Amino acid sequence: MRLLLRLPLIVILGGIGALAMVLPGLYAHALDEHKTGSIFLGAAGIFVILAAILGLATADRPEGPRARSVLLTMLGTMVLLPAMLAVPFAMALPDTGFFNAWWEMISCLTTTGASLYSADLLPAPLHLWRAIVGWLGGLFMLVAAIALLAPLRVGGFEIMSSPYGRSERFERLPRSAEPSILGQRSHPAFQTELADPVHRVMRAGRVVLPVYAGLTLLMWTLLLMLGETGLVALTRAMGTLSTSGISPVAGPAGQGSGMAGEVVIFLFLIPALSRRFWPGGGELKASESWIEDPELRMAAGVVLLVSALLFARHFAGAIGVSPTGAKGVLDTLDSAASAAWGGIFNGLSYLTTTGWNSVEWQGARNWSGLSSPGLMLAGLAMMGGGVATTAGGVKLLRVYALARHSERELERIVHPASVGGGGLMARRLRREGAYLAFIFFMLFASSIAVTVMLISLQRIEFDSATILSIAALTNTGPLAGAIPLTPTFQGSAGMAGAPWAGWAGLPALTKAVLAGAMVVGRVETLAILALVSPEYWRR
């Protein structure tokens, strides 16, 4: 263990990725796909040896890791590590190129879940490998949020931190009978653990991994009991906990286990709404109880609002429309309940940037008469899940801070002499928190505009480019399924546009731009901008 703590974090992560190749290798041998199994096991052995050599070469580096290397390590993990993970994938698919395999691994590691390959064309070991990489990517973000991003006050922690270094509360000094506290904190070993990113990652990983793996195992067991096959149940469990949306089969989430399976998925998506469900989220608790948690209340309100709008639209513009063509009262009530559940499940699925559709989603669309739901789903994905969770997007806490600030400003217009109140946390969210949230929202909007501009250089429609950009920046790969695949015609020019034919049909330059957008969306724009700040590189 002491030797591991002396290694660079990127080398440790590379070793973990190499060891993870053993699982699909053994699974391939169990399925009598010995060539694929040999490829994964051989790649695992080679990269483990390579990681050991790099570890021995960097174990006695002259100076310890600097704080500014943290963000570089995260970028290296998202860009360079997929190149290693793509080697067995590319060798197992001889007809694909290394660039496509690298793009596929970036999509999995950033928990985007977009795929260049049809689900029925990939062998089962490769589906398992994609799910494992996505699962490890979700685990890395849970650990990195607390161990790497929290000390730098980025990734959402800037909203809850003390603004401008101001101390807003007084802490009692330790009693004289407790002299050991000061002694422990001044010890060089304690200071090293606080400053060294590897120590922080190891300490956070030991706490998060049991909970993360335990929930995955529990969900896998429940889906098996509900009738899903072993591989589908495992990948569904991994894709749910990591919010990657990776699945070995095409179609809705509950096509094998039915609505009961979707209820299980729905319950296990809830931890992506708030960090309070995971260890190490003390700095992000804006309330003492779960009922008053701003992220959970915001998520519940948004999901219920979307489902209510879909349900009510039937009576405003789609009266008489029934998903199954039912005429009776009981059939109509059954269709209404199914449509309501489809709206609720899809609302939470896209809000957590998972992107799975319910078996009743088509019924919900037919019930509401909504032919193109892409804009609504894109809005949910942009809002995102909880801060320091596996979900992407702007994050609910930032949206809540902007909403509270807007509410306070409207209240001051009506009552200029009013006092906001609400306590210390409410004041912080309404003031500095809303200011920082607005900055991030503008950066996120600028990122979408830049990505759309770069994608539009190729022959891609504007609406398709917009959805693709949002899908990449919010790490919601299945969102691209909302793009219509039929050509659209320009009435004035009389020419057909270039429809989106799937991720695989995109040009290489567009794929590279989208891969960069996935990394930017996962690491977040504020953290990347910190790398170009002169103060960040100052000794």
Secondary structure, DSSP 8 states (H G I E B T S, - for coil): -HHHHTS-HHHHHHHHHHHHTHHHHHHHHHTT-HHHHHHHHHHHHHHHHHHHHHHHHHTT-SS---TTHHHHHHHHHHHTHHHHHHHHHHHH-TTS-HHHHHHHHHHHHTT----SS-TTTS-HHHHHHHHHHHHHHHHHHHHHIIIIIHHHT-TTHHHHS-GGG---S------TT-THHHHHHTSHHHHHHHH-HHHHHHHHHHHHHHHHHHHHHHHHHHHHHTT--HHHHHHHHHHHHTT----SS-S-TTTTTHHHHHHHHHHHHGGGG-GGGSTT-GGG--SSSSTT-HHHHHHHHHHHHHHHHHHHHHHHH-TT--TT---SHHHHHHHHHHHHHHHHHHHHHHHTT-----TTHHHHHHHHT-S--HHHHHHHHHH-S-TTSS--SS-HHHHHHHHHHHHHHHHHHH-TT----S-HHHHHIIIIIHHHHHHHHHHHHHHHHHHHHHHTTSS--HHHHHHHHHHHHTT-GGGGGGS--S--B-TTT--B------GGGS-HHHHHHHHHHHHHHHH-HHHHHHHT-HHHH--
